[in-house]
Amino acid sequence: MLSEKEAIAILEENNMKPSTIQQQGRKTLVAKLTNGYSFIIKKDESMPRYLCAYLNSNKNGDLMTWNRLEKNSLLLAIKSVHEFLGIQPQWKVESDRLMTPITIAFLSLLISTGYLFGSKLAYCNAQNLDMQLSQPDQVSIMSE
């Protein structure tokens, strides 16, 4: 069994912003979609302990119905609505917020690794240059 709070959370996670409408003592969650479509969730009249959902069109009325919703069935209903309307899933805001620090950390790691590798390479080149400059003197001393 799915509660209204859980349904609201699932809708919001899937970029559907529901508004609550109170009619005759009954709550109805309505998420406005594109082109006059709405996704509606309310108590199932045949089984009041459960919620049901509808895909509604301003022109054609209810197009699809889902009864006795649970978490998984609501997720599948949302996926069906997105596919039917051609809505592409979007990144969640939390994911975008998380990607910024991860990207900064990754770039910092690349820059610091490049700096360390470059400074080590420069040090090795300087050592090789010193060795090459000092070798002819040693060779000439030995040959004498």
N, C-alpha and C positions, 0 to 999 in steps of 0.2 A: 504494500500500500504506500502511496506517495502523498506527502503532505503538500499544502499550498506553498509553504516556505521553500521546500525542496524543489518544487516545480519552478518557482521564481528564480532560484539560484541556477538551475539548469538552463532556463531560458536566457538568463543574463550571460552565462558562460558561453552560450552559442550566439551571441550578438543579437539577441531578440530582447528588446526592452519592453517588458509588459507593464501595462497600467491596470490598476484594479478598479473595477466598476461594481458598485453595489446596487443590485436591483431586487426589490421585494425581499430583502433580508438575505440574499444570496450573493456571494462574491463571484465575480468572473474576471479572469485574467485575459487581457487582450494585448497581443503584440501586433502592431501595425507593420505590414510588410510592403513590398513594392506593388505598384499598379492596382491598388484597391483591394489587395488581399490582406486577410487578418488570420492570425493563429489564435484560437480561443481555447481556454482551459476553464472548466467549471466542474462542479459536482455531477457525477453520473446519476441521472434521475432513476435509472433502473437499479443501481447499487450505490446508495448515498455515501457509503464509506470510501468509495473510489472516486477518482477524477476521470474525466474524459476530455478529449481534445477535438477540435474541428478546424479544418482549413476552410475559411469562408471567403467568398468573393462578393464584392458589392453588386456585381451584375447577375451572378448565377447562384448565390446563396451558398449553402454548405456543399463542398466538393468532396471532402474526405472526412472520415470520423474514426477516432480511436477510442475504444472503451476500456475501462478498468486499467488505467495507466499505472505503470510502475516505472522505476528509473530507466531501465533499459528500453522499455517500449516508448517512453517519451523521447529518449535520444534517437531511436529509430524513426519516430514520427517527425522529429525536427529534420533529420537527414532526408527523409522523403519530401518534406516541404521544400527544403533547399534545392533538391534535385528537380522537383516539379517546376519551381519558379526560376531555376537557373542561377541561384544565388551561390556565389563562390564563398567557401568558408574563409574567414579572415583570422589573422593572428590575434590572439588575446592581448589585451593591454599589459597584463602581467608578463607575458612572453617578451613583448617589446621592451619593457623596463629591464628585464633580465638580460636581453641581448646586448644592450649598451655597455654595461660593465664587463661582460664577457669579451666583447670586441676590443674594448680598451685594454684589458689585461692581456689578450692575445697579441695585440700590436706592441704593447710594452715589452712583452717577452721576446718578440721578434727583433725589436730595435736593440734591446740589451744584449741578446745573443749575437747579433751582428756586430755590435760595438766590441764585445769581448773577443770575438773571433778576429775582428780587424785589428785590435790592439795586440793580440797574441801574434798574429801574422806579421805586423810591423816590427815587433820585438825580435822575432826570429830572423827577419830580413836584416835588421840592424846587426844582429849577432853574426850572421853569415858575412855581411860586408866587413865587419871588424876582423873576422878570421881570414878573409881573402886578402885584406890589406896587410895583415901581420905575417902571413905565410911566406911571401917572397923574402922577407928579412931572415926568417928562420932557415930557409933553404940556402941562402947565400952564406950564412954563418957556418952551416954544416959542411958546405962544399969547400970552405977555406981551410 
